[in-house]
Amino acid sequence: MEKALVLAVLLTVASCRTLVILENVLTKESHSSFLADLSSKDSEIVYKYATDSSLTIKKYGESLYNNIVILAPSVASFGNAVSANDFLAFLDDGGNIVMTASSDVGEPIKEIAAEVGVEIDDEGTSVIDHMNYDVSDVGNHDLIVADSFIPASVIVGASPKPVLFKGVGMAADLDNPLVIDILRASPTAYSHAPNQDILEYPLAIGSSLLMVAGMQARNNARIVIFGSHDMLSDKFYNADVKAQGSSEDIQAAGNQAFASSVVDWALRRNGDLRFSNVKHNKVGEAPSDAAYRITDEVEYSIAIEEMRNGNWEAFKGSDVQLEFVRIDPFVRAFLVPDEGGVFKVGFKVPDVYGVYQFKVDYDRVGYTHLYSTTQVSVRPFHHTEYERFIPSAYPYYASAFSMLGGLFIFSFVFLYHKDTAVEKAKKTE
């Protein structure tokens, strides 16, 4: 019976890859393009409503899904007693989450965001920008034209176009270094309730105000929070955009391409790294586990792959470094990649023996943390391996032989020197 249950769980995990939680039946229509794009990315989609009594994330202690997309910004509580802690546990288990917020944001969404280092402003507030609103906004100036993307193409794409945003503002916890500012507001933006006097300092203003935020946990699980639920809607996908006062022509909004890139990153279809085939050897010799000798010339290689658009490809980074460490790095050098994604470097072993590590510690924004260590021993010369005559000792050799020569001359003079009669007479007197 237990085996049957385990098998059932495994089959469920294999078939249910992504859970999409909808606020209501209208969400499936208003966000059809987003959901169609999500369905086309090699994932099996399971749809549930936020208040569904059958809503379940885990079964028999195992996560049923790899990814969760929450399109229910104003939900007051999830069905089946699912709480924010359940979603956080899902992150701890390595799952990925994408969720949207809005000016009518509910407490569960705010709680999840707060636990990952993102504070969402109060219900009823919006991001307002009197300098960068769309020409179609003739009211509160809360339909924002945003283009302050994070300079990381692996997250937002190569050349993202300006996007339309209408939603709630967020602020990052400055004590949490894992939070990623994916889309910032302009320096003239602020977060507040429209048509109300500002009596208190807003949650955030200017570029400290976030529109889209992300977080990559230490276990490489990812979460992305869109401050605008409408940002992913068909209406915004198909909209045109032009900032008030801009001299540029009207252009299609970049919401669809931007959202697709960010969601791909969040679901780890982009920016995932893995390594294999770690090798090290003395130059001209085959890889071996034998200890190296001080001043040996060694070679190190490691194959690194990157997940790109759902497929593993050779990583082309040019800033991967190798450290040869004994407490502190004695050698630090850039690894040079080839076309197959194999990174190589050669160096001379330090003239200090001990236990070392070949260490590759690659941590860049948008990529999973790549960490590889290989321990090796470095021995001194054996007594039979030293050079017969060391060039640096030539002065000592010269001083020794000069001493011997001086002693020989002194002994020869002392033994064979004979005083004359005059010298003897002087000594007698």
Backbone hydrogen bonds in HBPLUS format (Angstrom, degrees):
<---DONOR---> <-ACCEPTOR-->    atom                        ^
c    i                          cat <-CA-CA->   ^        H-A-AA   ^      H-
h    n   atom  resd res      DA  || num        DHA   H-A  angle D-A-AA Bond
n    s   type  num  typ     dist DA aas  dist angle  dist       angle   num
A0005-LEU N   A0001-MET O   3.01 MM   4  6.36 150.1  2.10 147.6 155.6     1
A0006-VAL N   A0002-GLU O   2.95 MM   4  6.24 162.6  1.98 152.6 156.9     2
A0007-LEU N   A0003-LYS O   2.89 MM   4  6.07 161.0  1.93 148.0 153.5     3
A0008-ALA N   A0004-ALA O   2.92 MM   4  6.09 151.8  2.00 141.2 149.1     4
A0009-VAL N   A0005-LEU O   2.93 MM   4  6.23 154.1  2.00 149.2 155.9     5
A0010-LEU N   A0006-VAL O   2.93 MM   4  6.23 160.8  1.97 151.9 156.9     6
A0011-LEU N   A0007-LEU O   2.92 MM   4  6.15 158.8  1.97 149.9 155.5     7
A0012-THR N   A0008-ALA O   2.95 MM   4  6.14 150.1  2.04 142.0 150.6     8
A0013-VAL N   A0009-VAL O   2.85 MM   4  6.16 159.5  1.90 154.2 159.3     9
A0014-ALA N   A0010-LEU O   2.94 MM   4  6.12 154.1  2.01 144.9 152.3    10
A0015-SER N   A0011-LEU O   3.05 MM   4  6.20 143.3  2.19 141.3 149.9    11
A0016-CYS N   A0012-THR O   2.88 MM   4  5.86 149.6  1.97 153.4 160.6    12
A0066-ASN N   A0017-ARG O   2.81 MM  49  5.20 153.3  1.88 133.2 141.9    13
A0067-ASN N   A0017-ARG O   3.07 MM  50  6.43 157.0  2.13 159.2 162.6    14
A0018-THR N   A0044-GLU O   3.02 MM  26  6.10 167.6  2.04 170.4 166.5    15
A0046-VAL N   A0018-THR O   2.89 MM  28  6.22 150.8  1.97 163.2 170.3    16
A0019-LEU N   A0067-ASN O   2.94 MM  48  6.31 163.7  1.96 148.1 149.4    17
A0069-VAL N   A0019-LEU O   2.73 MM  50  6.11 164.9  1.76 164.4 168.8    18
A0020-VAL N   A0046-VAL O   2.81 MM  26  6.03 171.0  1.82 162.3 164.2    19
A0048-LYS N   A0020-VAL O   2.91 MM  28  6.22 157.2  1.97 165.4 165.3    20
A0021-ILE N   A0069-VAL O   2.75 MM  48  6.14 164.1  1.77 163.9 169.6    21
A0071-LEU N   A0021-ILE O   2.75 MM  50  5.77 158.3  1.79 160.4 167.6    22
A0022-LEU N   A0048-LYS O   2.75 MM  26  6.15 159.6  1.79 156.7 162.2    23
A0050-ALA N   A0022-LEU O   2.81 MM  28  5.74 148.3  1.91 166.8 162.2    24
A0023-GLU N   A0071-LEU O   3.13 MM  48  6.09 124.5  2.46 142.5 128.9    25
A0027-THR N   A0024-ASN O   3.22 MM   3  5.72 147.0  2.34 109.8 117.9    26
A0029-GLU N   A0026-LEU O   3.03 MM   3  5.33 135.1  2.24 103.9 116.0    27
A0030-SER N   A0026-LEU O   2.92 MM   4  6.20 167.8  1.93 161.1 164.6    28
A0031-HIS N   A0027-THR O   2.97 MM   4  5.79 143.2  2.11 145.0 151.6    29
A0234-ASP N   A0030-SER O   2.83 MM 204  5.87 168.1  1.84 163.2 163.5    30
A0035-LEU N   A0031-HIS O   3.04 MM   4  6.28 164.5  2.06 155.7 160.2    31
A0036-ALA N   A0032-SER O   2.82 MM   4  5.94 150.6  1.91 145.7 154.2    32
A0037-ASP N   A0033-SER O   2.97 MM   4  6.12 156.9  2.02 145.3 151.2    33
A0038-LEU N   A0034-PHE O   2.96 MM   4  6.20 151.1  2.04 143.5 152.1    34
A0039-SER N   A0035-LEU O   2.90 MM   4  6.10 149.9  1.99 142.9 150.7    35
A0040-SER N   A0036-ALA O   3.13 MM   4  6.31 133.3  2.36 139.2 150.3    36
A0041-LYS N   A0038-LEU O   3.36 MM   3  5.64 166.4  2.38 109.5 112.7    37
A0052-ASP N   A0049-TYR O   2.97 MM   3  5.14 165.4  1.99 115.8 118.5    38
A0079-GLY N   A0050-ALA O   2.74 MM  29  6.06 153.3  1.81 152.7 150.7    39
A0055-LEU N   A0052-ASP O   3.24 MM   3  5.46 163.5  2.27 111.5 112.9    40
A0064-LEU N   A0057-ILE O   2.94 MM   7  5.83 172.4  1.95 161.1 159.0    41
A0059-LYS N   A0062-GLU O   2.87 MM   3  5.38 159.2  1.91 148.2 153.2    42
A0062-GLU N   A0059-LYS O   3.06 MM   3  5.38 166.2  2.08 113.3 117.6    43
A0096-ASN N   A0066-ASN O   3.18 MM  30  6.62 157.4  2.23 147.5 153.8    44
A0068-ILE N   A0096-ASN O   2.86 MM  28  6.32 147.6  1.97 153.1 163.9    45
A0098-VAL N   A0068-ILE O   2.88 MM  30  6.35 154.1  1.95 155.9 163.3    46
A0070-ILE N   A0098-VAL O   2.70 MM  28  6.17 159.1  1.74 157.1 163.3    47
A0100-THR N   A0070-ILE O   3.15 MM  30  6.54 145.6  2.28 171.6 177.0    48
A0075-VAL N   A0072-ALA O   3.46 MM   3  5.66 171.8  2.46 112.6 113.6    49
A0106-GLY N   A0073-PRO O   2.84 MM  33  6.20 155.4  1.90 154.1 147.2    50
A0082-VAL N   A0079-GLY O   3.18 MM   3  6.00 165.5  2.20 122.8 126.0    51
A0086-ASP N   A0083-SER O   3.07 MM   3  5.37 135.1  2.28 102.7 114.3    52
A0087-PHE N   A0084-ALA O   3.12 MM   3  5.28 120.9  2.49  99.2 113.1    53
A0088-LEU N   A0084-ALA O   3.03 MM   4  6.36 153.5  2.10 149.9 158.0    54
A0089-ALA N   A0085-ASN O   2.88 MM   4  6.05 150.7  1.96 142.5 150.2    55
A0090-PHE N   A0086-ASP O   3.00 MM   4  6.20 142.9  2.14 135.4 145.6    56
A0091-LEU N   A0087-PHE O   3.04 MM   4  6.42 146.2  2.15 141.2 149.5    57
A0092-ASP N   A0088-LEU O   2.96 MM   4  6.30 155.3  2.02 144.9 151.8    58
A0093-ASP N   A0089-ALA O   3.00 MM   4  6.25 135.1  2.21 140.0 151.4    59
A0095-GLY N   A0090-PHE O   2.97 MM   5  5.45 155.2  2.03 155.2 148.8    60
A0094-GLY N   A0091-LEU O   2.89 MM   3  5.18 161.2  1.93 112.5 117.3    61
A0097-ILE N   A0222-ARG O   2.93 MM 125  6.45 155.2  2.00 148.6 156.4    62
A0224-VAL N   A0097-ILE O   2.95 MM 127  6.46 147.2  2.06 147.7 157.9    63
A0099-MET N   A0224-VAL O   2.99 MM 125  6.43 157.7  2.04 162.1 169.4    64
A0226-PHE N   A0099-MET O   2.92 MM 127  6.34 163.1  1.95 157.2 161.0    65
A0101-ALA N   A0226-PHE O   2.72 MM 125  6.03 142.1  1.86 164.2 176.8    66
A0229-HIS N   A0101-ALA O   2.87 MM 128  5.61 102.8  2.48 154.0 169.4    67
A0105-VAL N   A0102-SER O   3.11 MM   3  5.08 127.5  2.40 122.2 116.9    68
A0124-GLY N   A0103-SER O   2.65 MM  21  5.05 172.4  1.66 158.4 160.5    69
A0110-LYS N   A0106-GLY O   3.27 MM   4  6.54 163.1  2.30 150.0 155.0    70
A0111-GLU N   A0107-GLU O   2.84 MM   4  5.98 153.8  1.90 155.3 162.5    71
A0112-ILE N   A0108-PRO O   3.03 MM   4  6.25 160.4  2.07 147.3 151.7    72
A0113-ALA N   A0109-ILE O   3.05 MM   4  6.25 168.2  2.07 151.5 154.8    73
A0114-ALA N   A0110-LYS O   2.89 MM   4  6.03 158.4  1.93 146.1 152.4    74
A0115-GLU N   A0111-GLU O   3.13 MM   4  6.29 151.3  2.21 145.7 152.0    75
A0116-VAL N   A0113-ALA O   3.10 MM   3  5.39 145.1  2.22 104.7 114.7    76
A0118-VAL N   A0113-ALA O   2.92 MM   5  5.05 160.5  1.96 142.0 138.9    77
A0117-GLY N   A0114-ALA O   3.24 MM   3  5.23 165.7  2.26 105.6 107.8    78
A0173-ASP N   A0117-GLY O   2.83 MM  56  4.96 157.2  1.88 150.9 147.2    79
A0119-GLU N   A0171-ALA O   2.83 MM  52  5.22 172.5  1.83 164.1 163.2    80
A0171-ALA N   A0119-GLU O   2.90 MM  52  5.22 148.0  2.00 142.4 152.9    81
A0121-ASP N   A0169-GLY O   3.07 MM  48  5.80 171.5  2.08 163.6 161.0    82
A0125-THR N   A0122-ASP O   3.28 MM   3  5.96 158.3  2.33 137.8 138.0    83
A0126-SER N   A0192-HIS O   2.97 MM  66  5.63 163.0  2.00 127.6 129.2    84
A0192-HIS N   A0126-SER O   3.05 MM  66  5.63 156.7  2.11 158.9 157.2    85
A0127-VAL N   A0167-GLY O   3.00 MM  40  6.27 147.8  2.11 168.4 164.8    86
A0128-ILE N   A0190-TYR O   2.83 MM  62  5.52 174.7  1.83 173.7 175.5    87
A0190-TYR N   A0128-ILE O   2.96 MM  62  5.52 150.5  2.05 152.1 161.6    88
A0129-ASP N   A0141-HIS O   3.12 MM  12  5.93 169.6  2.14 169.9 168.8    89
A0145-VAL N   A0132-ASN O   2.93 MM  13  5.76 174.4  1.93 163.4 161.6    90
A0244-GLN N   A0133-TYR O   2.82 MM 111  5.86 160.7  1.86 175.4 173.8    91
A0134-ASP N   A0143-LEU O   2.87 MM   9  5.91 159.6  1.91 170.8 172.5    92
A0137-ASP N   A0134-ASP O   2.99 MM   3  5.49 163.1  2.02 116.1 121.6    93
A0135-VAL N   A0242-LYS O   3.01 MM 107  6.05 145.7  2.14 169.6 178.5    94
A0144-ILE N   A0165-PHE O   2.76 MM  21  5.03 147.5  1.86 165.7 159.1    95
A0165-PHE N   A0144-ILE O   2.91 MM  21  5.03 146.7  2.02 144.2 150.8    96
A0146-ALA N   A0163-VAL O   2.93 MM  17  5.38 165.5  1.95 158.5 160.6    97
A0163-VAL N   A0146-ALA O   2.96 MM  17  5.38 164.9  1.98 154.6 156.3    98
A0184-ARG N   A0148-SER O   3.02 MM  36  5.34 171.2  2.03 151.9 150.8    99
A0150-ILE N   A0182-ILE O   2.95 MM  32  5.03 142.0  2.10 146.8 142.6   100
A0152-ALA N   A0150-ILE O   2.74 MM   2  5.57 137.8  1.92 108.5  95.2   101
A0155-ILE N   A0152-ALA O   3.01 MM   3  5.69 156.5  2.07 118.3 125.0   102
A0156-VAL N   A0152-ALA O   3.20 MM   4  6.47 166.5  2.22 158.9 159.7   103
A0157-GLY N   A0153-SER O   2.89 MM   4  4.38 139.3  2.05 121.3 125.5   104
A0254-GLY N   A0162-PRO O   2.93 MM  92  5.59 166.4  1.95 147.7 148.9   105
A0168-VAL N   A0227-GLY O   2.98 MM  59  5.22 140.9  2.14 153.3 142.5   106
A0170-MET N   A0210-LEU O   3.00 MM  40  4.86 139.0  2.17 140.6 147.6   107
A0210-LEU N   A0170-MET O   2.76 MM  40  4.86 175.7  1.77 146.5 145.7   108
A0176-ASN N   A0173-ASP O   2.98 MM   3  5.47 164.9  2.00 118.4 122.3   109
A0180-ILE N   A0214-GLY O   2.66 MM  34  4.90 168.8  1.67 142.6 142.7   110
A0214-GLY N   A0180-ILE O   2.94 MM  34  4.90 156.0  1.99 146.9 151.3   111
A0183-LEU N   A0212-VAL O   3.07 MM  29  4.90 159.1  2.12 142.5 138.6   112
A0211-MET N   A0183-LEU O   2.85 MM  28  5.45 175.3  1.85 160.0 160.0   113
A0212-VAL N   A0183-LEU O   3.31 MM  29  4.90 162.8  2.34 131.3 132.6   114
A0185-ALA N   A0209-LEU O   2.89 MM  24  5.53 151.6  1.97 168.5 165.2   115
A0189-ALA N   A0186-SER O   3.14 MM   3  5.54 170.3  2.15 122.7 123.2   116
A0206-GLY N   A0189-ALA O   2.77 MM  17  5.02 167.7  1.79 151.1 147.2   117
A0208-SER N   A0205-ILE O   3.33 MM   3  5.87 146.2  2.46 137.8 136.1   118
A0209-LEU N   A0206-GLY O   3.07 MM   3  5.74 164.6  2.10 119.4 123.6   119
A0227-GLY N   A0211-MET O   2.80 MM  16  5.17 149.7  1.89 168.1 173.6   120
A0213-ALA N   A0225-ILE O   3.05 MM  12  5.31 161.2  2.09 148.9 152.4   121
A0225-ILE N   A0213-ALA O   2.75 MM  12  5.31 170.1  1.76 163.1 165.5   122
A0215-MET N   A0223-ILE O   2.86 MM   8  5.38 140.5  2.02 155.3 162.2   123
A0223-ILE N   A0215-MET O   2.98 MM   8  5.38 146.2  2.09 148.9 158.6   124
A0217-ALA N   A0221-ALA O   2.78 MM   4  5.27 156.9  1.83 163.2 165.4   125
A0220-ASN N   A0217-ALA O   2.90 MM   3  5.05 153.1  1.97 113.6 115.8   126
A0232-LEU N   A0229-HIS O   3.41 MM   3  6.12 159.7  2.45 114.9 118.4   127
A0233-SER N   A0230-ASP O   2.95 MM   3  4.98 167.1  1.96 112.8 116.0   128
A0237-TYR N   A0233-SER O   2.95 MM   4  6.17 150.1  2.04 147.2 156.9   129
A0238-ASN N   A0234-ASP O   3.02 MM   4  6.12 150.9  2.11 149.8 154.4   130
A0239-ALA N   A0236-PHE O   3.39 MM   3  4.94 162.7  2.43  94.7  99.6   131
A0253-ALA N   A0239-ALA O   2.97 MM  14  5.78 174.4  1.97 150.6 148.8   132
A0241-VAL N   A0251-GLN O   2.70 MM  10  5.53 160.8  1.73 164.5 171.0   133
A0251-GLN N   A0241-VAL O   3.18 MM  10  5.53 170.8  2.19 148.9 150.0   134
A0246-SER N   A0243-ALA O   3.01 MM   3  5.37 161.5  2.05 132.7 133.2   135
A0258-PHE N   A0254-GLY O   2.97 MM   4  5.97 163.6  2.00 157.1 162.6   136
A0259-ALA N   A0255-ASN O   2.80 MM   4  5.82 167.3  1.81 151.1 155.3   137
A0260-SER N   A0256-GLN O   2.92 MM   4  6.00 159.6  1.96 147.7 153.8   138
A0261-SER N   A0257-ALA O   3.06 MM   4  6.22 159.2  2.11 145.3 150.2   139
A0262-VAL N   A0258-PHE O   2.97 MM   4  6.20 166.5  1.99 155.5 159.3   140
A0263-VAL N   A0259-ALA O   2.86 MM   4  5.93 164.8  1.88 151.8 156.4   141
A0264-ASP N   A0260-SER O   2.94 MM   4  6.02 155.2  2.00 142.1 149.4   142
A0265-TRP N   A0261-SER O   3.02 MM   4  6.27 153.5  2.09 143.6 150.7   143
A0266-ALA N   A0262-VAL O   2.86 MM   4  6.14 158.8  1.90 148.0 154.4   144
A0267-LEU N   A0263-VAL O   2.89 MM   4  6.05 154.0  1.96 152.4 158.0   145
A0269-ARG N   A0264-ASP O   2.76 MM   5  4.98 162.9  1.79 163.9 159.9   146
A0268-ARG N   A0265-TRP O   3.03 MM   3  4.97 157.4  2.09 106.6 110.6   147
A0310-GLY N   A0269-ARG O   3.05 MM  41  4.49 164.0  2.07 135.8 132.5   148
A0368-THR N   A0271-GLY O   2.99 MM  97  6.46 142.5  2.14 165.3 174.2   149
A0307-MET N   A0272-ASP O   2.73 MM  35  4.97 157.0  1.78 149.6 156.1   150
A0274-ARG N   A0305-GLU O   3.09 MM  31  5.45 148.7  2.19 146.4 150.9   151
A0305-GLU N   A0274-ARG O   2.89 MM  31  5.45 166.6  1.91 160.2 164.6   152
A0276-SER N   A0303-ALA O   2.87 MM  27  5.22 143.2  2.01 146.2 154.5   153
A0303-ALA N   A0276-SER O   2.96 MM  27  5.22 160.3  2.00 168.3 164.1   154
A0279-LYS N   A0301-SER O   2.91 MM  22  5.26 168.6  1.92 152.6 155.3   155
A0301-SER N   A0279-LYS O   2.88 MM  22  5.26 158.9  1.93 153.2 152.6   156
A0281-ASN N   A0299-GLU O   3.01 MM  18  5.47 152.6  2.09 146.4 153.7   157
A0299-GLU N   A0281-ASN O   2.77 MM  18  5.47 157.3  1.82 163.2 171.2   158
A0285-GLU N   A0282-LYS O   2.92 MM   3  5.44 155.2  1.99 147.1 144.9   159
A0283-VAL N   A0297-GLU O   2.88 MM  14  5.73 172.6  1.89 148.0 148.1   160
A0292-TYR N   A0377-SER O   2.90 MM  85  6.26 149.1  2.00 169.4 160.5   161
A0379-ARG N   A0292-TYR O   2.79 MM  87  6.26 159.2  1.83 161.0 162.6   162
A0296-ASP N   A0293-ARG O   3.04 MM   3  5.62 145.3  2.17 146.1 143.3   163
A0294-ILE N   A0379-ARG O   3.05 MM  85  6.19 148.5  2.15 175.0 174.2   164
A0295-THR N   A0349-VAL O   3.12 MM  54  4.68 139.9  2.29 115.5 124.0   165
A0349-VAL N   A0296-ASP O   2.76 MM  53  5.29 167.3  1.78 160.8 164.5   166
A0298-VAL N   A0347-PHE O   2.95 MM  49  5.74 168.3  1.96 174.2 170.5   167
A0347-PHE N   A0298-VAL O   3.10 MM  49  5.74 153.3  2.17 150.0 158.0   168
A0300-TYR N   A0345-VAL O   2.92 MM  45  5.55 154.8  1.98 162.2 170.5   169
A0345-VAL N   A0300-TYR O   3.03 MM  45  5.55 142.8  2.17 154.4 160.6   170
A0302-ILE N   A0343-PHE O   2.92 MM  41  5.29 145.3  2.04 142.8 153.8   171
A0343-PHE N   A0302-ILE O   2.79 MM  41  5.29 174.4  1.80 151.4 149.8   172
A0304-ILE N   A0341-GLY O   3.02 MM  37  5.70 164.4  2.04 162.8 161.0   173
A0315-PHE N   A0304-ILE O   3.15 MM  11  5.71 170.5  2.16 139.6 136.7   174
A0306-GLU N   A0313-GLU O   2.68 MM   7  5.30 166.3  1.70 161.3 165.8   175
A0313-GLU N   A0306-GLU O   2.84 MM   7  5.30 162.4  1.87 146.4 151.9   176
A0308-ARG N   A0311-ASN O   2.75 MM   3  5.30 173.6  1.76 153.3 153.1   177
A0311-ASN N   A0308-ARG O   3.07 MM   3  5.30 163.6  2.10 110.2 115.5   178
A0335-LEU N   A0320-VAL O   2.81 MM  15  5.67 174.6  1.81 159.1 159.8   179
A0322-LEU N   A0333-ALA O   2.80 MM  11  5.45 166.8  1.82 165.7 168.9   180
A0333-ALA N   A0322-LEU O   2.98 MM  11  5.45 159.7  2.02 153.1 159.7   181
A0323-GLU N   A0359-LYS O   2.84 MM  36  5.09 159.7  1.89 149.1 155.7   182
A0359-LYS N   A0323-GLU O   2.82 MM  36  5.09 164.1  1.84 158.0 161.4   183
A0324-PHE N   A0331-VAL O   2.84 MM   7  4.98 159.6  1.88 144.0 148.3   184
A0330-PHE N   A0324-PHE O   2.81 MM   6  5.76 168.8  1.83 162.4 161.7   185
A0331-VAL N   A0324-PHE O   3.42 MM   7  4.98 153.3  2.49 129.6 134.6   186
A0325-VAL N   A0357-GLN O   2.92 MM  32  5.11 159.3  1.96 147.6 149.1   187
A0357-GLN N   A0325-VAL O   2.82 MM  32  5.11 131.8  2.05 134.4 149.3   188
A0326-ARG N   A0328-ASP O   3.05 MM   2  5.22 171.3  2.05 138.4 135.9   189
A0336-VAL N   A0344-LYS O   2.90 MM   8  5.29 174.0  1.91 149.1 147.1   190
A0344-LYS N   A0336-VAL O   3.00 MM   8  5.29 159.5  2.05 129.2 132.7   191
A0338-ASP N   A0342-VAL O   3.06 MM   4  5.59 130.1  2.32 129.3 142.9   192
A0341-GLY N   A0338-ASP O   3.16 MM   3  5.52 166.9  2.18 116.1 117.8   193
A0354-GLY N   A0378-VAL O   2.91 MM  24  5.26 149.6  2.00 135.3 143.9   194
A0378-VAL N   A0354-GLY O   2.80 MM  24  5.26 158.3  1.84 166.5 172.8   195
A0356-TYR N   A0376-VAL O   2.85 MM  20  5.41 156.8  1.90 160.2 166.7   196
A0376-VAL N   A0356-TYR O   2.95 MM  20  5.41 162.0  1.98 138.0 143.2   197
A0358-PHE N   A0374-THR O   2.77 MM  16  5.05 162.9  1.80 150.0 152.1   198
A0374-THR N   A0358-PHE O   2.94 MM  16  5.05 141.7  2.08 136.5 147.9   199
A0360-VAL N   A0372-SER O   2.83 MM  12  5.13 162.6  1.86 154.0 159.3   200
A0372-SER N   A0360-VAL O   2.87 MM  12  5.13 154.2  1.94 147.1 154.4   201
A0362-TYR N   A0370-LEU O   2.79 MM   8  5.00 154.8  1.85 153.7 159.4   202
A0370-LEU N   A0362-TYR O   2.93 MM   8  5.00 170.6  1.94 158.7 156.9   203
A0367-TYR N   A0364-ARG O   3.12 MM   3  5.64 165.4  2.14 132.8 136.3   204
A0385-GLU N   A0382-HIS O   2.92 MM   3  5.22 164.8  1.94 115.3 120.3   205
A0393-ALA N   A0390-ILE O   2.83 MM   3  5.43 158.2  1.87 121.8 129.3   206
A0394-TYR N   A0391-PRO O   3.16 MM   3  5.46 171.3  2.17 115.2 117.1   207
A0396-TYR N   A0393-ALA O   2.97 MM   3  5.33 123.9  2.29 109.3 123.7   208
A0397-TYR N   A0393-ALA O   2.97 MM   4  6.35 154.4  2.04 153.9 162.2   209
A0398-ALA N   A0394-TYR O   2.88 MM   4  6.13 164.2  1.91 158.1 161.6   210
A0399-SER N   A0395-PRO O   2.96 MM   4  6.19 154.8  2.02 142.0 148.6   211
A0400-ALA N   A0396-TYR O   2.99 MM   4  6.18 154.5  2.06 145.8 152.1   212
A0401-PHE N   A0397-TYR O   2.99 MM   4  6.28 168.7  2.00 158.3 160.8   213
A0402-SER N   A0398-ALA O   2.86 MM   4  5.94 152.5  1.94 145.7 154.2   214
A0403-MET N   A0399-SER O   3.01 MM   4  6.10 146.3  2.13 136.9 145.3   215
A0404-LEU N   A0400-ALA O   3.01 MM   4  6.35 156.0  2.07 146.7 153.1   216
A0405-GLY N   A0401-PHE O   2.83 MM   4  6.07 157.4  1.88 147.1 153.7   217
A0406-GLY N   A0402-SER O   2.86 MM   4  6.05 156.7  1.92 143.9 150.2   218
A0407-LEU N   A0403-MET O   2.94 MM   4  6.15 157.4  1.99 147.6 153.7   219
A0408-PHE N   A0404-LEU O   2.95 MM   4  6.18 154.6  2.02 146.5 153.5   220
A0409-ILE N   A0405-GLY O   2.99 MM   4  6.25 161.4  2.02 151.4 155.8   221
A0410-PHE N   A0406-GLY O   2.90 MM   4  6.06 164.0  1.93 149.9 154.8   222
A0411-SER N   A0407-LEU O   2.89 MM   4  6.02 162.9  1.92 148.3 153.2   223
A0412-PHE N   A0408-PHE O   2.91 MM   4  6.07 156.9  1.96 146.8 153.5   224
A0413-VAL N   A0409-ILE O   2.96 MM   4  6.15 166.2  1.98 152.9 156.2   225
A0414-PHE N   A0410-PHE O   2.86 MM   4  6.00 161.9  1.90 150.4 156.2   226
A0415-LEU N   A0411-SER O   2.95 MM   4  5.98 155.1  2.01 146.0 151.9   227
A0416-TYR N   A0412-PHE O   3.03 MM   4  5.96 158.6  2.08 148.4 154.0   228
A0417-HIS N   A0413-VAL O   2.96 MM   4  5.31 128.7  2.23 140.0 143.7   229
A0424-LYS N   A0420-THR O   3.03 MM   4  6.34 147.2  2.14 144.5 154.1   230
A0425-ALA N   A0421-ALA O   2.96 MM   4  6.20 157.4  2.01 148.9 154.3   231
A0426-LYS N   A0422-VAL O   3.04 MM   4  6.30 158.6  2.08 148.3 153.9   232
A0427-LYS N   A0423-GLU O   3.06 MM   4  6.27 150.2  2.15 139.3 147.4   233
A0428-THR N   A0424-LYS O   2.93 MM   4  6.21 143.5  2.06 144.4 154.8   234
A0429-GLU N   A0425-ALA O   2.96 MM   4  6.24 166.7  1.98 156.6 158.7   235
